[in-house]
Each structure stands twice: as C-alpha cells, then as structure tokens.
Amino acid sequence: MRKIERSNPLAALAAAAMGAAVGLVVQFALSSRGQAPLSPPLSLAASLVLVAGVLLVFGIRLRRQIRKQPGAIDPFHAVRLLVTARAGQIAGALFGGFGGGLLMSLAGRSVAATSAVWLPMVLVIAAGATLLACAAIVEHWCRVPPGDEAEEESGMDPDRGPRDAAVTRDR
C-alpha cells in the first residue's frame, strides 16, 4: 500500500485557473449578447463559508479525538473527512477562480460597475479562498502524529499494523 500524501497545490491552482476561464467565458458570452454581467448571489458566498465552517468543526472533533485516544478512531470517518477536505480544496479554488474570472471581465470595461455588481464577485473570491484554506488545515489535521523512530523506519506500527491510512484503528 502507498502512504497517503498531501494534496498537490497545483491541483488547486489548476482548478482556480479553470474556474477563472469559465467565469471569463460566461461574462464575455453575456456581454456579446448585450446582457448585464452575471453577479453571483450572496447565498453562494455564504454557502461556501458555511461548508468551510462545518469542515472545520469536524476537523477539530477528529483532532481532539486523535489527541485523546488515537486507537479509538474510526478510520472510515477519518478517511471520509480527508476526502471531503481534499474536495473542499478543489471546490474552493474552483469557485474562487470563477469569481475572479467574473471580476476580471469587469476590469476592461470603460464604464465602472456599481458595487452591487462587483461586491458579490469579491465575496465569492474570499469565500472560495476561505474554503480552500480551511480544507487544507483539516487535511493536515487528518495526519497521524509521528511515532518513534523504529516505527518510522519499518513503516509498521506494532500496535496497529501498517501506517498507510490517514488514521488507523485496532479492529
């Protein structure tokens, strides 16, 4: 089995670039039809921040449980949280990039947009960055604390077996 590694930051960067490209294409398509620029609803930014908060709450609960009773942790719960944190990083980068693409299209206009148009875009960028940061923190919390040198050299934990999962448990 392979040891679980951290998420590649280039994946989040690629997701942000794709989101920005989609945002630009949407704004240019609307502009070419003579329609008003897309302004994302405030509920999008609120939802992203809410997801980041929920992710942090579950991450804090898991971190406390790891510190109190490392052997009593359900590995499926830890892996699910790890996968959710990784998905949160991609989603945060994607939505943040989308808001950035929407905002970039307004930069080249001759008439400045009102705050009612650009403020939701800025909020989506900030909420996406918040989700990305919270998810990266939670992913870090899902790591097993390092054991003694003998365990690290052999790759085995004498009490629990191989240390390939994010968190392991006696079964």
C-alpha positions in Angstrom: 0.0 0.0 0.0 1.1 3.5 -0.7 1.5 6.1 2.0 -1.2 8.9 1.7 0.5 12.1 0.7 -0.7 15.7 0.9 -2.8 17.2 -1.9 -0.8 18.7 -4.7 -1.2 22.5 -4.6 -1.0 22.5 -8.4 -4.4 20.8 -8.5 -6.0 23.7 -6.6 -4.2 26.1 -8.9 -5.4 24.3 -12.0 -9.0 24.3 -10.6 -8.7 28.1 -9.9 -7.5 28.6 -13.5 -10.4 26.6 -14.9 -12.9 28.5 -12.7 -11.4 31.8 -13.9 -11.6 30.7 -17.5 -15.3 29.7 -17.1 -16.1 33.0 -15.4 -14.5 34.9 -18.2 -16.3 32.9 -20.9 -19.6 33.4 -19.2 -19.1 37.2 -18.9 -18.0 37.5 -22.5 -20.9 35.5 -23.7 -23.4 37.7 -21.8 -21.6 40.8 -23.0 -21.7 39.7 -26.6 -25.5 39.3 -26.3 -25.8 42.8 -24.7 -26.9 41.4 -21.3 -25.9 42.6 -17.9 -22.9 40.9 -16.3 -23.5 37.9 -14.1 -23.4 38.8 -10.5 -23.4 35.7 -8.3 -26.0 35.5 -5.5 -24.8 36.3 -2.0 -26.0 32.9 -0.9 -23.1 31.3 -2.9 -20.5 33.0 -0.8 -22.5 32.3 2.4 -22.8 28.6 1.4 -19.0 28.3 0.8 -18.2 29.8 4.2 -20.8 27.5 5.8 -19.2 24.5 4.3 -15.8 25.7 5.5 -17.2 26.1 9.0 -18.7 22.6 9.0 -15.5 21.2 7.7 -13.5 22.9 10.5 -15.9 21.6 13.2 -15.5 18.0 12.0 -11.7 18.6 11.7 -11.5 19.9 15.3 -13.5 17.0 16.6 -11.3 14.5 14.9 -8.1 16.3 16.0 -9.3 16.2 19.6 -10.1 12.5 19.4 -6.7 11.8 17.9 -5.0 13.5 20.8 -7.2 11.8 23.5 -7.5 8.3 22.2 -5.6 7.6 18.9 -6.5 4.0 18.9 -10.3 4.6 19.2 -10.7 6.5 15.9 -12.9 5.0 13.2 -10.6 5.0 10.1 -13.5 5.3 7.8 -14.6 8.5 9.5 -11.0 9.9 9.2 -10.7 8.9 5.5 -14.1 10.4 4.7 -13.0 13.7 6.3 -9.8 13.6 4.5 -11.5 13.1 1.1 -14.0 15.9 2.0 -11.1 18.2 2.8 -9.5 17.5 -0.5 -12.7 18.0 -2.3 -13.2 21.3 -0.4 -9.8 22.5 -1.6 -10.7 21.9 -5.2 -14.2 23.4 -4.8 -12.9 26.4 -3.0 -10.3 27.0 -5.7 -12.8 26.4 -8.5 -15.4 28.9 -7.1 -12.8 31.4 -6.1 -11.4 31.3 -9.6 -14.9 31.6 -11.0 -15.5 34.8 -9.0 -12.1 36.0 -10.1 -12.9 35.4 -13.8 -16.2 37.2 -13.4 -14.4 40.1 -11.8 -11.6 40.2 -14.4 -14.0 40.7 -17.1 -15.2 43.9 -15.4 -11.7 45.4 -15.3 -11.6 46.1 -19.0 -14.9 48.0 -19.2 -15.0 51.7 -20.0 -17.8 52.3 -17.5 -17.1 51.2 -13.9 -19.5 48.7 -12.5 -21.5 49.5 -9.4 -20.7 47.9 -6.1 -23.9 45.8 -6.3 -22.3 44.1 -9.3 -18.7 43.6 -8.2 -19.1 43.1 -4.4 -20.7 39.6 -4.7 -17.8 38.6 -7.0 -15.3 39.7 -4.4 -17.2 37.9 -1.7 -17.2 34.7 -3.8 -13.4 35.0 -4.2 -13.0 35.5 -0.5 -15.3 32.6 0.4 -13.5 30.3 -2.1 -10.2 31.2 -0.5 -11.6 30.6 3.0 -12.9 27.2 2.0 -9.6 26.3 0.4 -7.6 27.4 3.5 -10.0 25.6 5.9 -9.9 22.4 3.8 -6.1 22.5 3.7 -6.0 22.9 7.5 -8.4 20.0 8.1 -6.4 17.8 5.7 -3.3 18.5 7.8 -5.2 17.6 11.0 -6.1 14.2 9.5 -2.5 13.1 9.7 -1.3 10.5 12.2 1.2 12.0 14.6 4.7 10.5 14.0 5.6 7.6 16.2 9.0 6.6 17.5 12.0 6.1 15.1 11.6 2.3 15.0 8.1 2.6 13.7 9.0 5.1 11.1 12.0 3.0 9.8 10.0 -0.1 9.4 6.8 1.6 8.2 4.9 -0.5 10.8 3.1 0.4 13.9 3.5 -2.6 16.3 0.1 -2.0 17.8 -1.9 -1.2 14.6 0.0 -2.6 11.6 1.0 -0.6 8.5 0.7 3.2 8.7 -0.7 3.7 5.2 -4.1 5.2 6.1 -4.7 8.7 7.4 -5.7 7.3 10.8 -5.8 3.6 11.8 -7.7 1.8 14.5 -7.5 -1.5 16.3 -10.1 -3.9 15.0 
